[in-house]
Amino acid sequence: MNTEVAELKDSSFLVQLVYPAMVAMGLDIQQVCERCNITPQLLHDVNARFPHAAQIHFWKVLEEVSGDSAIGLHLAERVEVYRGQVLEYLFLSSPTFGEGLRRALNYQRLVTDASQIELVVEDDSACLRLRFSGDDAPSLRHRDECFSLFLLRYFDAITNSAFAARAVHFRHPLGGDAEDYRRAFGCEVVFEQDDQGIYFGREILDIPSSHAEPELLRLHEELASQRLARLEKQEVVDDVKRVIAEILEQGQPDLETIAGRLGTSARNLRARLSDAGTSFNQVLADYRCILAKRLLAQTDESISDVVYLTGFSEPSTFYRAFKRWTGMTPVEYREQKRSEPEDS
């Protein structure tokens, strides 16, 4: 078992989902993007992922910029319910709503590492329990409200309006007008509960899908499995980079030290990195290269300090490595970056 706690991450799909709604609401998009470091990659790359901890800041900024104490609720009312994601295809091609829901839950990590969504069925009722990391952060109530209403709108769309929630529960206190929530959700909305989730009749699980297609279902399950496997392979690279960042100033990191910090053996870590199509030396070199270029281009750190911060023991070794990475000396690289126009 790993002794280090892996950094939780979210798919860029979450940002891509709400971005058009932000535009439609007339929010100051430039300010939001700058304050939250929303890059073009996050808006266009379906495989990009970002730290889940950034969610707290994101929703806090949205409330400040919009001045809306129920910004998550109002964004969710404008979010598009169909976005062409693999989980959507998996859901639609299943025979019934219930089977599609269970299959989608098997692959929820494709959307976020920080959720634990569970389907609970008892007697004639069902509940989709929603548990997220960081529930105690005040700004995350916007995330929970946005996600819950998005799910209701999505379920309504894929069941041709046959889905009907009996109630929605949240752990956090009411942050807006109670009638506004009831209007948006179309059911009873209860706050300050022990658990949060969406409650509905068990019979809804048996609603047949109008898009059910057995052959497509097999294809979509295979695609979802492949994407999950790729994600898990990339995780080991991210874990190695995270530990490198923590200990790099101490000097030359080695495979054995990194493996020990991750609670595994050097042999196992080497094999996992190989399976991900890379090696420890390559991950280390890539990390040092990116760090060195950022320090040279964006800070006034002296070259000797850059050598130290990138974990090299000798300036000559750093100079040779940097020349190999970029074809330039560190001084040439810094001068080139500083001579470039700001909008280049």
N, C-alpha and C positions, 0 to 999 in steps of 0.2 A: 504494500500500500504506500502511496506517495506521502512523504512527510510534509511536502510543500502544498499549499492550497492553490489550485489552479485559478487563474484569472477567468472570471465568468465573462462571456462575450455574447453579443446579440448580432443577428444577421442584419446586413444593410437594408434588407427588405423592410424592416420596421421604419427606418427613416424614409425610404422610398415610398412607403405607404402613406405617410402623413404629409409629405412635402407638398403634393398637389393641393391638399386640403388647406395647408398653410397659405399657399398662393391664393386660393379661392376666397379665403377669409380676409385677404388684403393685409396680412401681417408684414412687418418689415423684415423681409427674407434676408437681405444682406446682413443686417444686424444679428439675426439669429444664427446664420451660417458662420459669421466671424466669431461670435462669442462661444459657439459650440463646436468650432472646428469641423464643420460639415464640409467635406471635400467633394470635388467632382467624382472621385472614386466611390464614395459612399452613396452617391445619387445614381450611379450608372452601373456599378459592378455588383451583380447579384451574389457573387461569392465573397465579397468583402465583409469583414466582421469588425466590431469595435467594442471596447470595454463596456460591460454592463454598468459599471459605476458612473459612466457618462450620462446615463439616463436621468440621474438625480439632477444634474446641472441642466440638462436639456429641458426638462419640464419646468424647472424653476425659471429659466430664461423665457420660455414661452409664456408663462403667466405674467412675468414682468413686462415683456414686450407688448402683449395683447391687452393687459389690464383686465383680463377675464378670469374670475375665480373658478370658473368651470370650463376652462379651455380644453381639457381632454374630452369632455362630453360633447362640446360643440364641434371640435375637430372630427370626432367619430361620425357625426351626422353628415359630414361632407366627404368622407373617405370612400374611394371606389371599392366595391366589394369583390370585384373580379380583377386579379392582377397576373394571372397566368403562372402561378407558382406550382411546383411539383406536388405540394400537399393538396392544393385545390384539385388538381387532376386526379390524385389518388382518392380524394373524397368523392368526387362526382362519378367516377367509374365503378364505385362499390355498389352492390345491389340495394342496400338500404342506408338510410341516414345513420343508424346506429353502427353499422359495419364500417362506414366511411369515417365516422368519428373515432372509433377505436383504432383504425389503421393510422389516421393522422396523428393520434396521440403517441403512437409508437415512434414517430419521427419528429416529435416536437423540438428536439435539439437542433434541427436544421434552422429553426427560427431563433431560438435563444437557449443558452445554457442555464439561465436563471429562473426558469419556470418549472413548476411541478403541477401539471394539469391532470386531474384524475376524474374519471367517470365513475360515479357511485350510483347504483341502482338498488332501491329498496321498495318492495311492494309495488304500488302503482305510480311511484314517483322516481325521478332521476335528478341528479345534480352533477354539474360540471364544476368541480372545485378548483379554484384558481389560487395557486400559491406562488408568490414571486419573491426573489431576493430583494432585501432592502425595503420591506414593507413599512418600516418605521419612519422612513424619510417622508416628511410632509408633502413634498412636491410629487412623489410617486403616486399619490391618489389620482393625479391626472392620467398617468399611464394606465392604471387599473380601470378607471372609468372609460377611457378611450378604447382599450382592448375589449372590455366587456360589451360595450355597445357595438363595436365592430363585429364581434362574434354573433350577436343577436341579429344584426342586419345581414350578415353572411348566411346564417342558418335560415333566415326568412327567404333569402334569394334562392338557395339551392334546394329548398323544399317547396318552391312555388307558393310561398306565404302560408304553408301549413304549420310552420314552427310557431309555437306560442309559449313564452316564458310565463311561469306562475309568479316568480319573484326573483329579484337579484339582491344579493347580500354583499356588503362591503365591510371591511374591518375599520376603516377610517371614519371620522365624523362627517356629517353633511357639510359641504363647503359652498353650497349655492342655494338656489330656490328649490324646495322639495317638489313643487308642482312641475318645474322644468325637467326634473329627472323622471318623474312619472310619465310626462308627455313623451320624452325621448325614448324611454325603455318600453313603454306601453304595458307596464305591469307595476306591481308593488316594488319599491326600492327601499331597502332597510340598511341603516348604517350602524356602525359600532357593534358589529357582530364578531363572534369568535372566529368564524371562517368566512371567506368570501367565495361566492360562486353563483351559478345560474341554475335555477330550479325549474323543471318542466315535467310534463306528464310522460310516464314510461312509454306510452303508446307511440310517441313521436319517434322513438328509436326504430320502429318498424315501418316508417314511411319509405316507400320504394323510391329509388333514384330514377329520374327520367333520363339520366345520362348513363345508366349502368351498361358496362361493356366488359365482359370477362377477359377478352384478349388485351384490351387496353389496360385493365386493372393489373394484369401480370407485368406488363411493360412499365407501368407507373411504379409498381412496387420495386421492380428491379432498379429503376432510375433513382428512387428514393434511397434504396440501400447503397447504391454506388456513391451518392452524394454524402451520405452519412459516413461511409468508409473513408472518403477523401477528407472529410472534416476531422475525423479521428486521427488520421495520419498527420494532418497539419498541426494538430494540437501538440504533438511532441516537439515539433519545431518551435512553436510559440513558447512552450514550457522551457526549452533550452535557452531561448533568447532572453526570457524573463530572468532566469538565474544568472546568465552571463551579465546582464545589466546590473544585477545586485552585487556582483563580486569583481567586476572588471577592474576597478581601481586598485584592487589588491595585487594585481599582476596578471600573469598569463594563466587563464583558466584552463583546466585540463578535463578530459572526458571523465576520469574517475571522480573528480570533485563534483562535477555537474550531476553525474549519476547518483552520487551519494546524497546530494541536496534534493534530488527528485525521488529518493527512496527506492532506487532500483540498482541493478548491476551495470557496470560499464559494457559488458557483453550484450545485455538486453537493450540498453539505450542505443548502442551502435547498430543493432539489428533493426530497431524501430526507425531510426533515422534513415537507414538504407532502404527500408520499405517505403519511406516517404520520398525517396528519390534524392537524398542528399547525404551529407556526412557531418560529423561534428566540426571538423576543420573548415568545411565550407560554410556552415552556419555561423561559426565564430568570425570568419573572414568577412562574410556579408554584413554581419552586425557592426564590426569595427569600421568597415568601409562607410556604411551609412552614417554612423556616429561621427566619424572624422570629417566627412563632407559637411554635415550639419554644423559642427562646431566651427569649421573654417569659414563657412558661408554666412552663418547667422550670429556669431559671437565674436568678441574681441580677445578671446583666449590666446595666449602666446602659443607658438608652435610647441615649445617644451611642455606646456600644460596639456595640449592636445595629445602629445605622446603619452603622457601619464594617464589621462582620462580614457584613452583607448586601450590601456593595459600593456603597452610596449615597454620593455625595460631599457631599450637603447634607441636614441633618435635615428641612428643609421638604419636599424631594422624597420622602423616606421616609415622612413623615407623610401626605402626600397619597396615596401608593401604598397604604399600609396601610389608610387609611380606605376606599379604593376596594375593597380585597380583603375587608374584614371588616365595614365599616359602623361601625367603632369606632376610637378613637385607640389607639395602643400602650399608653398608661397605663390606659385603660378595659379593654382586653383583658386586661392583666396582673391587674388587680384582680378582674375577673370570674373568671378561672381560679383565682386564689388563694382565692376565696370559695366555690368549688364543693367539695362533699364529695369525699373521696379516692376513693370507689368509684363516682363518677358517670361 
